[in-house]
Amino acid sequence: MGSNFGFNLLGTVQKSIGNQDFTLERWLTAGVNEIGLDVNFYGPEIQMRGNIQPVDRSVYQYQGLDFTKTYIDIFCVELIEVLSREQNPDRITWQGLKYTPLPLSEWKEADSWNVVRCVRIEDA
């Protein structure tokens, strides 16, 4: 999807709006740990910055979200991998809490920026 802007609009706007630090761990593979449990293995933490917004609870029902969970939207120029047939999702840490991108997120791409919805995970 294109736009009328010939430059990275998010990169420009992020100079004016607040950005937060978060870490991204890229999913590497799934396997079995030393006690025989299925687990995901991730690469080293990558320090990133982006605009992070809580999802307004007024859209939960409309978008089919679980009211017992916490969701955030991340606006970032980097690609965050979501669940697919080929791999599991990357893992994000923001404010000491773990999140995972939703597999059915409506990705929005325009002028080199992305938005992805993430859900907080309890047992990371």
C-alpha positions in Angstrom: 0.0 0.0 0.0 1.5 3.3 -1.0 0.8 6.9 0.0 1.3 10.4 -1.3 4.4 10.9 0.9 7.8 10.4 -0.6 9.6 9.9 2.7 9.4 7.9 5.9 6.5 9.7 7.6 6.7 7.7 10.8 10.4 8.5 11.1 9.6 12.2 10.8 6.6 12.1 13.1 8.5 10.1 15.8 10.7 13.1 16.3 7.7 14.9 17.7 5.7 12.1 19.4 6.9 10.0 22.2 8.9 6.9 21.6 9.5 4.1 24.1 12.3 1.7 24.3 11.5 -2.0 24.1 13.4 -5.2 23.3 12.8 -7.6 20.6 13.8 -11.3 20.6 13.7 -12.9 17.2 12.3 -16.4 17.2 14.9 -19.0 16.2 13.4 -22.4 16.5 11.2 -24.7 18.6 12.6 -27.6 20.5 12.7 -29.5 23.7 14.4 -28.2 26.8 16.5 -30.2 29.3 13.4 -31.5 31.2 11.6 -32.6 28.0 9.1 -29.7 27.6 8.4 -28.1 24.2 9.8 -24.6 24.2 10.7 -21.8 21.8 14.2 -20.5 21.5 14.9 -16.9 20.8 17.9 -14.9 19.7 19.6 -12.2 21.8 17.6 -9.1 22.8 17.7 -6.3 20.3 17.1 -2.8 21.7 14.4 -0.9 19.7 12.4 2.3 19.8 8.8 2.9 18.7 5.6 4.4 19.6 3.5 2.1 21.8 -0.1 2.6 22.5 -2.5 0.6 24.6 -5.5 -0.7 22.7 -8.7 1.1 23.8 -11.0 -1.4 25.5 -13.9 0.1 23.6 -12.7 -1.8 20.5 -12.2 -5.2 22.2 -15.7 -6.5 21.4 -15.7 -5.1 17.8 -12.3 -6.6 17.1 -13.0 -9.9 18.9 -10.4 -9.3 21.6 -10.3 -11.1 24.9 -11.4 -8.8 27.8 -9.1 -10.8 30.2 -6.0 -9.8 28.2 -3.9 -6.7 27.7 -3.1 -5.5 24.1 -0.8 -2.9 22.7 -0.1 -1.5 19.2 3.5 -0.9 18.3 4.3 1.6 15.6 7.9 0.8 14.4 10.0 1.0 11.3 11.4 -2.5 11.9 9.5 -5.6 10.9 8.2 -7.7 13.8 7.4 -11.3 12.8 4.0 -12.7 13.7 3.0 -16.4 13.9 2.9 -18.1 10.5 3.0 -21.6 9.2 6.7 -21.4 8.9 7.6 -20.0 12.3 6.5 -18.8 15.7 6.3 -15.1 16.6 9.0 -12.9 17.9 8.8 -11.9 21.5 8.7 -8.3 22.8 9.5 -6.9 26.3 8.1 -3.5 27.2 8.0 -2.0 30.7 9.2 -5.4 32.1 6.3 -7.3 30.6 6.4 -9.9 27.7 4.2 -9.5 24.6 3.8 -11.5 21.4 2.5 -10.2 18.1 -1.0 -11.5 17.1 -1.1 -13.8 14.1 -4.2 -12.1 12.7 -2.9 -8.6 13.1 -3.9 -6.2 10.3 -0.5 -5.1 9.2 -0.4 -1.5 8.0 2.5 -0.6 5.9 3.2 2.8 4.5 6.4 4.6 3.8 8.5 2.1 5.6 6.6 1.9 8.9 4.6 -0.9 10.4 1.9 -1.3 13.1 1.4 -4.6 14.8 -1.0 -5.5 17.6 0.6 -7.5 20.5 -0.9 -9.4 23.4 0.7 -9.7 26.9 1.8 -13.2 27.7 1.9 -14.4 31.3 4.2 -17.4 31.1 7.2 -16.2 29.1 
